[in-house]
Amino acid sequence: MITSKLTSKAQTTIPQPVRAALHLQEGDELAYEIVDQKVILTKVRRGGQADDPFATFEEWHSEADEKAYAGL
């Protein structure tokens, strides 16, 4: 089991084995999910579909749209 301590300002250091397992680097974003009194820590992936709010709008994803909005 890997542990860390909480400071008086409610901060903690993510232990090195956890940083290594998640390939964390400075500036990475983390997501926390609470499930049954446990916290699941996940590295937020950049450049994925979650970053594109229009990814599900296929009607706006034609070749004509790509050409029309290429410079934006």
N, CA, C and O atoms as CSV, one atom per row, in Angstrom:
chain,resi,resn,atom,element,x,y,z
A,1,MET,N,N,0.836,-1.174,0.000
A,1,MET,CA,C,0.000,0.000,0.000
A,1,MET,C,C,0.884,1.241,0.000
A,1,MET,O,O,1.881,1.295,0.720
A,2,ILE,N,N,0.528,2.225,-0.795
A,2,ILE,CA,C,1.264,3.483,-0.894
A,2,ILE,C,C,0.459,4.541,-0.151
A,2,ILE,O,O,-0.755,4.642,-0.329
A,3,THR,N,N,1.132,5.328,0.680
A,3,THR,CA,C,0.436,6.349,1.461
A,3,THR,C,C,1.110,7.704,1.300
A,3,THR,O,O,2.256,7.798,0.859
A,4,SER,N,N,0.374,8.757,1.667
A,4,SER,CA,C,0.935,10.109,1.764
A,4,SER,C,C,0.167,10.838,2.849
A,4,SER,O,O,-0.918,10.408,3.241
A,5,LYS,N,N,0.722,11.941,3.338
A,5,LYS,CA,C,0.083,12.700,4.410
A,5,LYS,C,C,-0.583,13.950,3.859
A,5,LYS,O,O,-0.163,14.503,2.842
A,6,LEU,N,N,-1.628,14.381,4.549
A,6,LEU,CA,C,-2.352,15.594,4.200
A,6,LEU,C,C,-1.811,16.743,5.033
A,6,LEU,O,O,-1.652,16.608,6.246
A,7,THR,N,N,-1.522,17.888,4.387
A,7,THR,CA,C,-1.023,19.054,5.106
A,7,THR,C,C,-2.187,19.833,5.718
A,7,THR,O,O,-3.352,19.511,5.483
A,8,SER,N,N,-1.862,20.851,6.499
A,8,SER,CA,C,-2.893,21.698,7.113
A,8,SER,C,C,-3.688,22.470,6.068
A,8,SER,O,O,-4.777,22.963,6.360
A,9,LYS,N,N,-3.156,22.581,4.852
A,9,LYS,CA,C,-3.857,23.270,3.757
A,9,LYS,C,C,-4.560,22.271,2.835
A,9,LYS,O,O,-4.905,22.609,1.703
A,10,ALA,N,N,-4.768,21.063,3.309
A,10,ALA,CA,C,-5.454,19.995,2.559
A,10,ALA,C,C,-4.721,19.629,1.270
A,10,ALA,O,O,-5.355,19.309,0.264
A,11,GLN,N,N,-3.397,19.674,1.297
A,11,GLN,CA,C,-2.579,19.309,0.146
A,11,GLN,C,C,-1.797,18.036,0.467
A,11,GLN,O,O,-1.523,17.731,1.627
A,12,THR,N,N,-1.448,17.307,-0.582
A,12,THR,CA,C,-0.629,16.114,-0.418
A,12,THR,C,C,0.294,15.988,-1.623
A,12,THR,O,O,0.026,16.563,-2.677
A,13,THR,N,N,1.358,15.252,-1.472
A,13,THR,CA,C,2.250,14.948,-2.586
A,13,THR,C,C,1.864,13.585,-3.131
A,13,THR,O,O,1.696,12.628,-2.376
A,14,ILE,N,N,1.726,13.503,-4.444
A,14,ILE,CA,C,1.433,12.213,-5.053
A,14,ILE,C,C,2.724,11.404,-5.026
A,14,ILE,O,O,3.725,11.829,-5.602
A,15,PRO,N,N,2.723,10.261,-4.377
A,15,PRO,CA,C,3.952,9.476,-4.247
A,15,PRO,C,C,4.548,9.098,-5.609
A,15,PRO,O,O,3.825,8.916,-6.588
A,16,GLN,N,N,5.851,8.985,-5.649
A,16,GLN,CA,C,6.570,8.715,-6.887
A,16,GLN,C,C,6.089,7.456,-7.595
A,16,GLN,O,O,5.948,7.488,-8.817
A,17,PRO,N,N,5.830,6.350,-6.902
A,17,PRO,CA,C,5.349,5.163,-7.630
A,17,PRO,C,C,4.013,5.413,-8.356
A,17,PRO,O,O,3.773,4.848,-9.423
A,18,VAL,N,N,3.162,6.246,-7.783
A,18,VAL,CA,C,1.882,6.584,-8.421
A,18,VAL,C,C,2.137,7.475,-9.632
A,18,VAL,O,O,1.559,7.260,-10.698
A,19,ARG,N,N,3.008,8.481,-9.469
A,19,ARG,CA,C,3.351,9.369,-10.596
A,19,ARG,C,C,3.937,8.567,-11.744
A,19,ARG,O,O,3.625,8.819,-12.907
A,20,ALA,N,N,4.785,7.606,-11.420
A,20,ALA,CA,C,5.410,6.785,-12.459
A,20,ALA,C,C,4.377,5.895,-13.153
A,20,ALA,O,O,4.396,5.754,-14.376
A,21,ALA,N,N,3.481,5.301,-12.375
A,21,ALA,CA,C,2.482,4.401,-12.953
A,21,ALA,C,C,1.539,5.132,-13.897
A,21,ALA,O,O,1.111,4.573,-14.907
A,22,LEU,N,N,1.209,6.399,-13.568
A,22,LEU,CA,C,0.303,7.188,-14.403
A,22,LEU,C,C,1.046,8.054,-15.416
A,22,LEU,O,O,0.422,8.780,-16.189
A,23,HIS,N,N,2.371,7.980,-15.414
A,23,HIS,CA,C,3.210,8.794,-16.298
A,23,HIS,C,C,2.867,10.277,-16.141
A,23,HIS,O,O,2.681,10.991,-17.126
A,24,LEU,N,N,2.788,10.729,-14.881
A,24,LEU,CA,C,2.414,12.114,-14.600
A,24,LEU,C,C,3.598,13.045,-14.779
A,24,LEU,O,O,4.735,12.717,-14.440
A,25,GLN,N,N,3.299,14.217,-15.320
A,25,GLN,CA,C,4.290,15.265,-15.492
A,25,GLN,C,C,3.693,16.581,-15.006
A,25,GLN,O,O,2.477,16.702,-14.853
A,26,GLU,N,N,4.544,17.548,-14.767
A,26,GLU,CA,C,4.084,18.863,-14.327
A,26,GLU,C,C,3.044,19.402,-15.311
A,26,GLU,O,O,3.245,19.365,-16.525
A,27,GLY,N,N,1.942,19.899,-14.777
A,27,GLY,CA,C,0.896,20.471,-15.609
A,27,GLY,C,C,-0.204,19.495,-15.990
A,27,GLY,O,O,-1.240,19.911,-16.510
A,28,ASP,N,N,-0.002,18.200,-15.742
A,28,ASP,CA,C,-1.040,17.216,-16.049
A,28,ASP,C,C,-2.258,17.458,-15.167
A,28,ASP,O,O,-2.133,17.912,-14.030
A,29,GLU,N,N,-3.423,17.154,-15.697
A,29,GLU,CA,C,-4.657,17.264,-14.936
A,29,GLU,C,C,-5.046,15.892,-14.417
A,29,GLU,O,O,-4.809,14.871,-15.062
A,30,LEU,N,N,-5.653,15.893,-13.231
A,30,LEU,CA,C,-6.087,14.656,-12.597
A,30,LEU,C,C,-7.591,14.703,-12.377
A,30,LEU,O,O,-8.155,15.762,-12.103
A,31,ALA,N,N,-8.230,13.557,-12.498
A,31,ALA,CA,C,-9.658,13.436,-12.223
A,31,ALA,C,C,-9.830,12.551,-10.992
A,31,ALA,O,O,-9.139,11.545,-10.834
A,32,TYR,N,N,-10.759,12.939,-10.129
A,32,TYR,CA,C,-11.040,12.180,-8.920
A,32,TYR,C,C,-12.479,11.675,-8.985
A,32,TYR,O,O,-13.396,12.442,-9.277
A,33,GLU,N,N,-12.674,10.400,-8.715
A,33,GLU,CA,C,-14.007,9.819,-8.676
A,33,GLU,C,C,-14.162,9.110,-7.336
A,33,GLU,O,O,-13.323,8.290,-6.963
A,34,ILE,N,N,-15.229,9.423,-6.619
A,34,ILE,CA,C,-15.474,8.798,-5.322
A,34,ILE,C,C,-16.475,7.672,-5.520
A,34,ILE,O,O,-17.590,7.888,-5.994
A,35,VAL,N,N,-16.054,6.454,-5.144
A,35,VAL,CA,C,-16.898,5.265,-5.282
A,35,VAL,C,C,-16.812,4.466,-3.982
A,35,VAL,O,O,-15.747,3.962,-3.625
A,36,ASP,N,N,-17.923,4.355,-3.289
A,36,ASP,CA,C,-17.971,3.542,-2.066
A,36,ASP,C,C,-16.827,3.845,-1.095
A,36,ASP,O,O,-16.085,2.946,-0.699
A,37,GLN,N,N,-16.696,5.097,-0.724
A,37,GLN,CA,C,-15.685,5.522,0.256
A,37,GLN,C,C,-14.247,5.343,-0.231
A,37,GLN,O,O,-13.314,5.332,0.572
A,38,LYS,N,N,-14.069,5.204,-1.547
A,38,LYS,CA,C,-12.736,5.110,-2.139
A,38,LYS,C,C,-12.617,6.170,-3.218
A,38,LYS,O,O,-13.616,6.567,-3.818
A,39,VAL,N,N,-11.399,6.628,-3.465
A,39,VAL,CA,C,-11.153,7.619,-4.508
A,39,VAL,C,C,-10.359,6.972,-5.633
A,39,VAL,O,O,-9.335,6.331,-5.398
A,40,ILE,N,N,-10.841,7.148,-6.853
A,40,ILE,CA,C,-10.134,6.662,-8.030
A,40,ILE,C,C,-9.464,7.861,-8.684
A,40,ILE,O,O,-10.137,8.800,-9.111
A,41,LEU,N,N,-8.148,7.827,-8.762
A,41,LEU,CA,C,-7.354,8.913,-9.336
A,41,LEU,C,C,-6.975,8.525,-10.758
A,41,LEU,O,O,-6.405,7.459,-10.991
A,42,THR,N,N,-7.300,9.407,-11.712
A,42,THR,CA,C,-7.045,9.123,-13.115
A,42,THR,C,C,-6.397,10.324,-13.779
A,42,THR,O,O,-6.771,11.465,-13.505
A,43,LYS,N,N,-5.431,10.076,-14.645
A,43,LYS,CA,C,-4.833,11.145,-15.430
A,43,LYS,C,C,-5.797,11.510,-16.554
A,43,LYS,O,O,-6.275,10.635,-17.276
A,44,VAL,N,N,-6.082,12.805,-16.701
A,44,VAL,CA,C,-6.961,13.270,-17.765
A,44,VAL,C,C,-6.164,13.282,-19.053
A,44,VAL,O,O,-5.097,13.891,-19.129
A,45,ARG,N,N,-6.681,12.612,-20.060
A,45,ARG,CA,C,-5.987,12.552,-21.351
A,45,ARG,C,C,-6.240,13.828,-22.134
A,45,ARG,O,O,-7.371,14.310,-22.208
A,46,ARG,N,N,-5.197,14.364,-22.707
A,46,ARG,CA,C,-5.311,15.574,-23.533
A,46,ARG,C,C,-5.458,15.184,-24.986
A,46,ARG,O,O,-4.920,14.170,-25.429
A,47,GLY,N,N,-6.195,16.003,-25.726
A,47,GLY,CA,C,-6.335,15.775,-27.148
A,47,GLY,C,C,-7.297,14.667,-27.511
A,47,GLY,O,O,-7.437,14.313,-28.682
A,48,GLY,N,N,-7.959,14.121,-26.508
A,48,GLY,CA,C,-8.912,13.057,-26.778
A,48,GLY,C,C,-10.270,13.607,-27.161
A,48,GLY,O,O,-10.448,14.816,-27.306
A,49,GLN,N,N,-11.205,12.725,-27.319
A,49,GLN,CA,C,-12.540,13.117,-27.720
A,49,GLN,C,C,-13.199,13.988,-26.655
A,49,GLN,O,O,-14.060,14.806,-26.981
A,50,ALA,N,N,-12.814,13.830,-25.394
A,50,ALA,CA,C,-13.406,14.625,-24.327
A,50,ALA,C,C,-13.091,16.106,-24.493
A,50,ALA,O,O,-13.843,16.945,-23.999
A,51,ASP,N,N,-12.000,16.451,-25.174
A,51,ASP,CA,C,-11.626,17.843,-25.390
A,51,ASP,C,C,-12.433,18.493,-26.505
A,51,ASP,O,O,-12.411,19.717,-26.636
A,52,ASP,N,N,-13.135,17.719,-27.302
A,52,ASP,CA,C,-13.876,18.238,-28.446
A,52,ASP,C,C,-15.366,18.143,-28.175
A,52,ASP,O,O,-15.945,17.068,-28.331
A,53,PRO,N,N,-16.016,19.251,-27.767
A,53,PRO,CA,C,-17.438,19.182,-27.438
A,53,PRO,C,C,-18.317,18.884,-28.645
A,53,PRO,O,O,-19.480,18.520,-28.473
A,54,PHE,N,N,-17.797,19.029,-29.863
A,54,PHE,CA,C,-18.584,18.790,-31.061
A,54,PHE,C,C,-18.288,17.425,-31.701
A,54,PHE,O,O,-18.743,17.152,-32.812
A,55,ALA,N,N,-17.548,16.591,-31.020
A,55,ALA,CA,C,-17.149,15.304,-31.596
A,55,ALA,C,C,-18.339,14.418,-31.933
A,55,ALA,O,O,-18.250,13.591,-32.840
A,56,THR,N,N,-19.449,14.574,-31.222
A,56,THR,CA,C,-20.609,13.732,-31.478
A,56,THR,C,C,-21.525,14.286,-32.563
A,56,THR,O,O,-22.469,13.606,-32.968
A,57,PHE,N,N,-21.272,15.504,-33.044
A,57,PHE,CA,C,-22.106,16.109,-34.072
A,57,PHE,C,C,-21.566,15.758,-35.448
A,57,PHE,O,O,-20.875,16.561,-36.076
A,58,GLU,N,N,-21.880,14.569,-35.909
A,58,GLU,CA,C,-21.363,14.103,-37.187
A,58,GLU,C,C,-21.904,14.905,-38.362
A,58,GLU,O,O,-21.258,14.975,-39.407
A,59,GLU,N,N,-23.083,15.513,-38.210
A,59,GLU,CA,C,-23.634,16.295,-39.313
A,59,GLU,C,C,-22.795,17.549,-39.592
A,59,GLU,O,O,-22.929,18.160,-40.653
A,60,TRP,N,N,-21.934,17.932,-38.646
A,60,TRP,CA,C,-21.054,19.084,-38.840
A,60,TRP,C,C,-19.631,18.637,-39.137
A,60,TRP,O,O,-18.683,19.405,-38.976
A,61,HIS,N,N,-19.493,17.425,-39.561
A,61,HIS,CA,C,-18.155,16.872,-39.729
A,61,HIS,C,C,-17.955,16.347,-41.151
A,61,HIS,O,O,-17.420,15.259,-41.366
A,62,SER,N,N,-18.402,17.155,-42.115
A,62,SER,CA,C,-18.262,16.745,-43.507
A,62,SER,C,C,-17.003,17.367,-44.107
A,62,SER,O,O,-16.361,18.214,-43.486
A,63,GLU,N,N,-16.662,16.943,-45.306
A,63,GLU,CA,C,-15.509,17.510,-46.007
A,63,GLU,C,C,-15.726,18.997,-46.269
A,63,GLU,O,O,-14.789,19.788,-46.158
A,64,ALA,N,N,-16.960,19.383,-46.617
A,64,ALA,CA,C,-17.275,20.798,-46.863
A,64,ALA,C,C,-17.074,21.622,-45.602
A,64,ALA,O,O,-16.569,22.743,-45.673
A,65,ASP,N,N,-17.459,21.087,-44.449
A,65,ASP,CA,C,-17.262,21.795,-43.186
A,65,ASP,C,C,-15.777,21.949,-42.869
A,65,ASP,O,O,-15.326,23.013,-42.446
A,66,GLU,N,N,-15.033,20.877,-43.079
A,66,GLU,CA,C,-13.586,20.923,-42.840
A,66,GLU,C,C,-12.939,22.032,-43.669
A,66,GLU,O,O,-12.094,22.780,-43.176
A,67,LYS,N,N,-13.345,22.124,-44.926
A,67,LYS,CA,C,-12.793,23.129,-45.828
A,67,LYS,C,C,-13.239,24.541,-45.404
A,67,LYS,O,O,-12.440,25.477,-45.414
A,68,ALA,N,N,-14.505,24.682,-45.038
A,68,ALA,CA,C,-15.043,25.998,-44.699
A,68,ALA,C,C,-14.456,26.541,-43.398
A,68,ALA,O,O,-14.239,27.746,-43.270
A,69,TYR,N,N,-14.201,25.665,-42.443
A,69,TYR,CA,C,-13.742,26.116,-41.138
A,69,TYR,C,C,-12.258,25.834,-40.893
A,69,TYR,O,O,-11.799,25.929,-39.754
A,70,ALA,N,N,-11.525,25.501,-41.904
A,70,ALA,CA,C,-10.107,25.137,-41.758
A,70,ALA,C,C,-9.261,26.253,-41.167
A,70,ALA,O,O,-8.298,25.978,-40.451
A,71,GLY,N,N,-9.599,27.498,-41.448
A,71,GLY,CA,C,-8.781,28.612,-40.968
A,71,GLY,C,C,-9.140,29.107,-39.587
A,71,GLY,O,O,-8.511,30.044,-39.094
A,72,LEU,N,N,-10.117,28.519,-38.953
A,72,LEU,CA,C,-10.535,28.995,-37.623
A,72,LEU,C,C,-9.745,28.391,-36.517
A,72,LEU,O,O,-9.984,28.696,-35.349
